[in-house]
Amino acid sequence: MATEPPAGRAPTTERPPGVERLWSGRVPELAADALAHRRLLDAGESARLDAFLRPSDRDAYAVAHVALRRLLGERLGRSPESVTLDREPCTHCDGPHGRPVVPGGAVHFSLSHTEGIVLIALASAPVGVDVEAVPSPKTIADIAGQLHPRERDELAALPAGDRAPAFARCWTRKESVLKAIGVGLNDGLRHPYVGTGPRPGVDPAWRLTDLETDPGYAAAVAVRTAG
């Protein structure tokens, strides 16, 4: 039988159609429990956990992957440690390091963690989530030129004080779509266009939603539409 779902919280944003579960947790609050239940991880995950040099990185990985296994176990009606995870072929080289999946496609999932926050989504279709800390002006200056031309123009037109949250919205939207597709940042940041404004750019292939999260962070989820 599946264990109890992980402690945490659901983002207050209403779940988009096709998204079955949104879960978020703060790493400092959940790290001790996650490490105490590392037996739920498979051999590869355990080896990755042991390879981290910084405790903060180790803790974030433990919280994310123990929570993911608990959520998948609950969804599939299985024990977390018995859930098998696989990788789709890489979209560039066909190597076994593409988008992580549950074999057979019974449920799709995505996870993200950054600087103390973990975000996980389960869905009935390919899904991607991303959570990021709002970046510094230097980071924005270094990366903004790689965005879609319309996104660059939108950022440039904003007052300086509004650029950081707008950039963070754009970044998490873009990451969530790319993760759902399974390409990550391998193809750069120009596409797809997702916008920097209060509402995401419209793409009929994806339902893209900004998520509420802790102050100083931005988050988004993208799920493929039925079409």
Residue frames as qw, qx, qy, qz and C-alpha x, y, z in Angstrom:
[[0.000, 0.886, 0.463, 0.000, 0.00, 0.00, 0.00],
 [0.333, 0.642, -0.050, 0.688, 1.07, 3.59, -0.57],
 [0.387, -0.291, -0.495, 0.721, 2.33, 5.58, 2.37],
 [0.014, 0.852, 0.385, -0.354, 0.78, 8.82, 3.48],
 [0.480, 0.751, 0.117, 0.438, 1.33, 11.71, 1.06],
 [0.536, 0.050, -0.286, 0.793, 4.17, 14.05, 2.01],
 [0.168, -0.784, -0.355, 0.481, 3.63, 16.99, 4.30],
 [0.289, 0.039, 0.334, 0.896, 3.62, 20.23, 2.35],
 [0.272, 0.584, 0.362, -0.674, 1.13, 22.59, 0.85],
 [0.493, 0.521, 0.592, 0.368, -0.73, 23.10, -2.41],
 [0.150, -0.003, 0.135, 0.979, -0.14, 26.39, -4.22],
 [0.272, 0.461, 0.535, -0.653, -3.23, 28.54, -3.83],
 [0.318, 0.322, -0.453, -0.768, -3.64, 28.96, -7.58],
 [0.836, 0.188, 0.301, -0.418, -6.58, 26.95, -8.91],
 [0.531, -0.189, 0.755, 0.335, -5.30, 23.83, -10.63],
 [0.381, 0.403, -0.425, -0.715, -5.46, 24.08, -14.41],
 [0.923, 0.165, 0.110, -0.330, -7.45, 21.39, -16.23],
 [0.828, 0.407, -0.370, 0.110, -5.31, 18.30, -16.76],
 [0.183, 0.479, -0.665, 0.543, -3.18, 18.94, -13.66],
 [0.702, -0.384, -0.589, -0.116, -4.11, 16.35, -11.05],
 [0.673, -0.647, -0.220, 0.284, -1.92, 17.52, -8.17],
 [0.306, 0.738, -0.253, 0.546, 0.25, 20.48, -7.28],
 [0.769, -0.560, -0.216, 0.220, 2.47, 20.14, -4.22],
 [0.300, 0.744, -0.289, 0.523, 4.95, 22.54, -2.69],
 [0.779, -0.552, -0.222, 0.197, 7.21, 22.30, 0.33],
 [0.003, -0.918, 0.350, -0.184, 9.87, 24.35, 2.10],
 [0.735, 0.294, -0.568, 0.224, 13.10, 22.40, 2.31],
 [0.060, 0.401, -0.651, 0.642, 14.18, 23.48, 5.84],
 [0.648, -0.202, 0.312, -0.665, 10.83, 22.29, 7.24],
 [0.947, 0.127, 0.011, -0.296, 10.88, 18.89, 5.51],
 [0.433, 0.620, -0.652, 0.051, 14.55, 17.93, 5.16],
 [0.276, -0.375, 0.813, -0.350, 14.84, 15.90, 8.37],
 [0.778, 0.163, 0.466, -0.389, 11.80, 13.77, 7.52],
 [0.744, 0.594, -0.227, -0.203, 12.94, 13.28, 3.91],
 [0.247, 0.596, -0.750, 0.143, 16.40, 12.12, 4.96],
 [0.475, -0.208, 0.752, -0.406, 14.87, 9.78, 7.52],
 [0.792, 0.331, 0.437, -0.268, 12.89, 8.19, 4.67],
 [0.213, 0.661, -0.570, -0.438, 15.65, 7.97, 2.09],
 [0.398, -0.065, 0.914, 0.049, 15.01, 4.23, 1.95],
 [0.591, 0.599, 0.437, -0.318, 12.15, 5.12, -0.40],
 [0.300, 0.776, -0.382, -0.403, 14.68, 6.17, -3.07],
 [0.968, 0.244, -0.009, 0.063, 16.08, 3.76, -5.63],
 [0.800, -0.249, 0.111, 0.534, 19.79, 2.99, -5.95],
 [0.449, 0.464, 0.209, 0.735, 20.45, 5.73, -8.50],
 [0.218, -0.852, -0.143, -0.454, 18.69, 8.36, -6.43],
 [0.744, -0.648, -0.010, 0.164, 20.53, 7.29, -3.29],
 [0.732, 0.006, 0.140, 0.666, 23.87, 7.54, -5.08],
 [0.196, 0.663, 0.189, 0.697, 22.99, 11.00, -6.36],
 [0.482, -0.840, -0.134, -0.209, 21.97, 12.06, -2.85],
 [0.797, -0.475, 0.057, 0.368, 25.28, 10.91, -1.41],
 [0.646, 0.289, 0.179, 0.683, 27.23, 12.77, -4.10],
 [0.012, -0.912, -0.152, -0.381, 26.12, 16.25, -3.05],
 [0.526, 0.145, -0.408, 0.732, 28.80, 18.26, -1.28],
 [0.144, -0.266, 0.212, -0.929, 26.59, 21.04, 0.09],
 [0.090, 0.259, 0.873, -0.404, 24.02, 20.07, 2.73],
 [0.398, 0.447, 0.193, -0.778, 21.49, 22.51, 1.24],
 [0.471, 0.337, -0.602, -0.550, 21.69, 20.75, -2.14],
 [0.181, 0.006, -0.980, 0.080, 21.43, 17.35, -0.50],
 [0.208, 0.319, 0.679, -0.628, 18.41, 18.41, 1.53],
 [0.476, 0.423, -0.090, -0.766, 16.59, 19.89, -1.48],
 [0.424, 0.232, -0.796, -0.365, 17.17, 16.72, -3.51],
 [0.073, -0.103, -0.949, 0.288, 15.95, 14.51, -0.66],
 [0.332, 0.381, 0.460, -0.730, 12.79, 16.54, -0.09],
 [0.489, 0.408, -0.326, -0.698, 11.99, 16.66, -3.81],
 [0.455, 0.214, -0.817, -0.281, 12.54, 13.00, -4.59],
 [0.007, -0.148, -0.910, 0.388, 11.08, 11.50, -1.41],
 [0.397, 0.397, 0.326, -0.761, 7.98, 13.68, -1.88],
 [0.492, 0.354, -0.507, -0.613, 7.74, 12.70, -5.55],
 [0.290, 0.060, -0.954, -0.052, 7.84, 9.01, -4.71],
 [0.142, 0.276, 0.761, -0.570, 5.19, 9.44, -2.03],
 [0.450, 0.432, 0.045, -0.780, 2.93, 11.37, -4.41],
 [0.484, 0.292, -0.685, -0.459, 3.38, 8.82, -7.20],
 [0.124, -0.030, -0.972, 0.197, 2.82, 5.94, -4.79],
 [0.306, 0.358, 0.549, -0.691, -0.40, 7.56, -3.58],
 [0.499, 0.444, -0.218, -0.711, -1.53, 8.18, -7.18],
 [0.513, 0.285, -0.750, -0.306, -0.69, 4.67, -8.41],
 [0.862, -0.341, 0.031, -0.373, -1.80, 2.81, -5.29],
 [0.869, 0.170, -0.360, 0.294, 1.67, 1.41, -4.72],
 [0.636, -0.645, -0.049, 0.422, 4.40, 1.72, -2.13],
 [0.150, 0.947, -0.190, -0.212, 6.71, 4.66, -2.94],
 [0.332, -0.583, 0.691, 0.267, 9.82, 2.51, -3.09],
 [0.609, 0.180, 0.755, 0.162, 8.22, 0.19, -5.67],
 [0.457, 0.837, 0.149, -0.261, 7.48, 2.97, -8.16],
 [0.706, 0.024, 0.398, 0.585, 9.67, 2.57, -11.24],
 [0.174, 0.887, -0.023, -0.427, 10.98, 5.70, -12.95],
 [0.740, 0.200, 0.421, 0.485, 12.52, 5.83, -16.40],
 [0.058, -0.612, 0.180, 0.768, 13.85, 8.38, -18.88],
 [0.693, 0.674, 0.230, -0.113, 12.60, 9.17, -22.34],
 [0.732, 0.182, 0.201, 0.625, 15.28, 9.31, -25.06],
 [0.210, -0.555, 0.017, 0.805, 17.08, 12.63, -25.26],
 [0.517, 0.778, 0.295, -0.202, 15.58, 14.84, -27.96],
 [0.176, 0.867, -0.399, -0.242, 19.09, 15.65, -29.23],
 [0.131, 0.537, -0.828, -0.092, 21.11, 12.43, -29.05],
 [0.829, -0.098, -0.424, -0.352, 18.57, 9.68, -28.21],
 [0.306, 0.240, -0.791, 0.472, 20.57, 8.91, -25.07],
 [0.491, -0.504, -0.711, -0.025, 18.73, 7.66, -21.94],
 [0.302, -0.296, -0.404, 0.811, 18.67, 11.02, -20.20],
 [0.113, -0.422, -0.399, -0.806, 15.52, 12.73, -21.49],
 [0.467, -0.427, 0.087, -0.769, 12.37, 13.66, -19.61],
 [0.078, -0.096, 0.928, -0.351, 11.75, 11.47, -16.51],
 [0.633, -0.092, -0.346, -0.686, 8.61, 9.36, -16.83],
 [0.636, -0.115, 0.681, -0.344, 6.59, 6.59, -15.23],
 [0.016, -0.119, 0.884, 0.451, 6.78, 3.66, -17.68],
 [0.061, 0.460, 0.880, 0.101, 3.48, 3.18, -19.46],
 [0.029, -0.282, -0.176, -0.943, 2.38, 6.79, -19.00],
 [0.313, -0.581, -0.748, 0.064, -0.17, 6.12, -16.23],
 [0.204, -0.937, -0.201, 0.200, 0.67, 9.57, -14.87],
 [0.540, 0.570, -0.090, 0.612, 3.00, 12.38, -15.93],
 [0.537, -0.766, -0.192, 0.297, 5.04, 14.38, -13.44],
 [0.452, 0.633, -0.157, 0.609, 7.52, 17.23, -13.11],
 [0.595, -0.699, -0.243, 0.312, 9.51, 18.60, -10.20],
 [0.356, 0.699, -0.137, 0.605, 11.56, 21.71, -9.52],
 [0.614, -0.692, -0.246, 0.289, 13.53, 22.95, -6.54],
 [0.416, 0.582, -0.102, 0.691, 15.48, 26.10, -5.86],
 [0.112, 0.366, -0.395, 0.835, 16.89, 27.83, -2.79],
 [0.153, -0.012, 0.714, -0.683, 14.67, 26.20, -0.22],
 [0.652, 0.266, 0.247, -0.665, 11.43, 25.50, -2.14],
 [0.188, -0.021, 0.933, 0.305, 10.27, 22.34, -3.93],
 [0.591, 0.330, 0.069, -0.733, 7.40, 22.22, -6.43],
 [0.201, -0.023, 0.955, 0.217, 5.88, 19.04, -7.93],
 [0.610, 0.256, -0.025, -0.750, 3.05, 18.52, -10.42],
 [0.352, 0.087, 0.925, 0.114, 1.22, 15.35, -11.45],
 [0.455, 0.419, -0.092, -0.780, -0.91, 15.44, -14.57],
 [0.795, 0.285, 0.520, -0.131, -2.82, 13.36, -17.09],
 [0.680, 0.703, 0.052, 0.203, -0.67, 14.77, -19.93],
 [0.666, 0.170, -0.173, 0.705, 2.96, 15.92, -20.30],
 [0.311, -0.930, -0.183, -0.075, 3.58, 18.58, -17.65],
 [0.589, 0.253, -0.284, 0.713, 6.38, 20.86, -16.53],
 [0.377, -0.899, -0.221, 0.014, 6.80, 22.99, -13.42],
 [0.568, 0.308, -0.243, 0.724, 9.43, 25.50, -12.42],
 [0.392, -0.899, -0.189, 0.050, 10.07, 27.62, -9.34],
 [0.611, 0.329, -0.130, 0.708, 12.85, 30.21, -9.17],
 [0.325, -0.645, -0.268, 0.638, 14.04, 32.94, -6.85],
 [0.312, 0.940, 0.136, 0.008, 13.57, 36.40, -8.33],
 [0.799, 0.131, -0.006, 0.587, 17.01, 37.10, -9.83],
 [0.337, -0.624, -0.016, 0.705, 19.42, 39.97, -9.33],
 [0.387, 0.851, -0.025, -0.354, 19.69, 42.82, -11.86],
 [0.068, -0.609, 0.716, 0.334, 23.06, 41.42, -12.97],
 [0.431, 0.082, 0.895, 0.076, 21.56, 38.02, -13.75],
 [0.487, 0.716, 0.437, -0.245, 18.77, 39.67, -15.72],
 [0.203, 0.846, -0.312, -0.382, 21.28, 41.75, -17.69],
 [0.220, -0.417, 0.843, 0.257, 23.32, 38.64, -18.46],
 [0.338, 0.186, 0.920, 0.062, 20.40, 36.51, -19.66],
 [0.408, 0.635, 0.362, -0.547, 17.69, 38.85, -21.00],
 [0.251, 0.600, -0.472, -0.595, 19.40, 39.15, -24.38],
 [0.039, -0.114, 0.970, 0.211, 18.81, 35.42, -24.98],
 [0.397, 0.398, 0.691, -0.454, 15.01, 35.70, -24.70],
 [0.389, 0.601, 0.630, 0.300, 12.48, 35.97, -27.50],
 [0.242, 0.253, 0.119, 0.929, 12.72, 39.44, -29.15],
 [0.360, -0.653, -0.352, -0.566, 9.23, 40.39, -27.94],
 [0.718, -0.586, -0.324, 0.192, 10.14, 39.42, -24.39],
 [0.553, -0.070, -0.073, 0.827, 13.31, 41.49, -24.58],
 [0.001, -0.445, -0.230, -0.865, 11.29, 44.49, -25.76],
 [0.552, -0.673, -0.405, -0.279, 8.73, 44.01, -23.00],
 [0.706, -0.450, -0.260, 0.481, 11.42, 43.97, -20.31],
 [0.414, 0.100, 0.054, 0.903, 13.19, 47.00, -21.77],
 [0.161, -0.571, -0.328, -0.736, 9.95, 48.99, -21.69],
 [0.616, -0.648, -0.448, 0.013, 9.42, 48.40, -17.96],
 [0.207, -0.879, 0.302, -0.305, 10.64, 50.65, -15.15],
 [0.344, 0.470, -0.773, 0.252, 13.82, 49.21, -13.64],
 [0.347, -0.243, 0.695, -0.581, 12.03, 48.23, -10.43],
 [0.819, 0.166, 0.228, -0.500, 9.50, 46.07, -12.31],
 [0.564, 0.517, -0.599, -0.236, 11.94, 44.08, -14.41],
 [0.045, -0.326, 0.917, -0.227, 12.99, 41.46, -11.86],
 [0.557, 0.160, 0.695, -0.426, 9.50, 40.01, -11.18],
 [0.698, 0.563, -0.062, -0.439, 8.63, 40.22, -14.89],
 [0.353, 0.548, -0.752, -0.099, 11.82, 38.37, -15.82],
 [0.246, -0.171, 0.903, -0.308, 11.14, 35.72, -13.17],
 [0.701, 0.342, 0.384, -0.494, 7.62, 35.19, -14.55],
 [0.633, 0.616, -0.357, -0.303, 9.02, 34.77, -18.05],
 [0.123, 0.499, -0.855, 0.069, 11.79, 32.44, -16.93],
 [0.408, -0.030, 0.842, -0.351, 9.55, 30.04, -14.99],
 [0.730, 0.463, 0.185, -0.467, 6.95, 29.98, -17.76],
 [0.539, 0.630, -0.517, -0.212, 9.59, 29.16, -20.34],
 [0.035, -0.380, 0.906, -0.181, 11.28, 26.52, -18.17],
 [0.596, 0.101, 0.662, -0.443, 7.96, 24.81, -17.43],
 [0.764, 0.532, -0.025, -0.365, 7.09, 24.49, -21.13],
 [0.413, 0.619, -0.666, -0.051, 10.57, 23.29, -22.09],
 [0.245, -0.277, 0.880, -0.297, 10.57, 20.73, -19.27],
 [0.725, 0.258, 0.462, -0.442, 7.17, 19.43, -20.37],
 [0.699, 0.614, -0.276, -0.243, 8.45, 19.07, -23.93],
 [0.943, -0.213, 0.160, 0.200, 11.56, 17.34, -22.61],
 [0.653, 0.582, -0.057, 0.481, 14.21, 19.62, -24.10],
 [0.557, -0.585, -0.175, 0.563, 15.17, 21.73, -21.09],
 [0.033, 0.904, -0.097, -0.415, 17.38, 24.65, -22.06],
 [0.666, -0.083, 0.561, 0.485, 19.28, 22.73, -24.73],
 [0.409, 0.575, 0.512, 0.490, 17.65, 24.76, -27.49],
 [0.196, 0.173, -0.059, 0.964, 18.18, 28.15, -25.86],
 [0.014, 0.452, 0.610, -0.651, 15.67, 30.68, -24.53],
 [0.153, 0.101, -0.322, -0.929, 14.26, 32.34, -27.64],
 [0.625, -0.128, -0.464, -0.614, 11.37, 29.91, -28.01],
 [0.070, 0.663, 0.652, 0.362, 8.65, 29.47, -27.08],
 [0.053, -0.403, 0.075, -0.910, 7.31, 32.97, -26.56],
 [0.386, -0.471, -0.768, 0.198, 5.66, 33.07, -23.11],
 [0.107, -0.818, -0.184, -0.535, 5.61, 36.81, -22.35],
 [0.367, 0.090, -0.543, 0.750, 6.67, 38.83, -19.32],
 [0.321, -0.371, -0.020, -0.871, 3.36, 40.48, -18.46],
 [0.504, -0.200, 0.561, -0.626, 0.71, 39.55, -15.91],
 [0.887, 0.191, 0.286, -0.307, -0.75, 36.90, -18.24],
 [0.558, -0.250, 0.681, 0.403, 1.28, 34.21, -20.02],
 [0.280, 0.378, -0.534, -0.703, 1.62, 34.25, -23.78],
 [0.820, 0.181, 0.315, -0.442, -0.97, 32.11, -25.53],
 [0.170, 0.356, -0.857, -0.330, 0.06, 28.85, -27.21],
 [0.801, -0.053, -0.127, -0.583, -2.78, 26.49, -28.15],
 [0.733, 0.157, -0.659, 0.065, -0.58, 23.46, -27.50],
 [0.435, -0.039, -0.668, 0.602, -0.01, 24.34, -23.84],
 [0.402, -0.823, -0.302, -0.265, -2.05, 25.51, -20.89],
 [0.510, 0.225, -0.377, 0.740, 0.38, 27.78, -19.03],
 [0.455, -0.807, -0.306, -0.219, -0.40, 29.08, -15.55],
 [0.160, 0.541, -0.499, 0.658, 1.52, 31.28, -13.10],
 [0.674, -0.431, -0.594, 0.085, 1.46, 29.86, -9.57],
 [0.308, -0.851, 0.172, -0.389, 1.42, 31.73, -6.29],
 [0.822, -0.031, -0.422, 0.382, 4.40, 30.92, -4.10],
 [0.535, -0.609, -0.251, 0.528, 6.54, 32.47, -1.37],
 [0.112, 0.982, -0.036, -0.145, 7.53, 36.15, -1.61],
 [0.175, -0.739, 0.578, 0.298, 10.71, 36.58, -3.62],
 [0.379, -0.061, 0.881, 0.276, 9.98, 33.60, -5.88],
 [0.591, 0.330, -0.200, -0.709, 8.07, 32.92, -9.09],
 [0.395, -0.040, 0.918, 0.018, 6.54, 29.66, -10.28],
 [0.586, 0.333, -0.239, -0.699, 4.63, 28.29, -13.27],
 [0.569, 0.022, 0.822, -0.012, 3.13, 25.07, -14.58],
 [0.438, 0.395, -0.446, -0.673, 2.59, 24.02, -18.19],
 [0.572, 0.080, 0.808, -0.117, 0.42, 21.08, -19.26],
 [0.000, -0.039, 0.723, 0.690, -0.21, 19.90, -22.81],
 [0.581, 0.181, 0.161, -0.777, -3.76, 20.49, -24.00],
 [0.751, 0.153, 0.619, -0.168, -5.94, 17.67, -25.22],
 [0.681, 0.716, 0.021, -0.154, -5.39, 18.74, -28.83]]
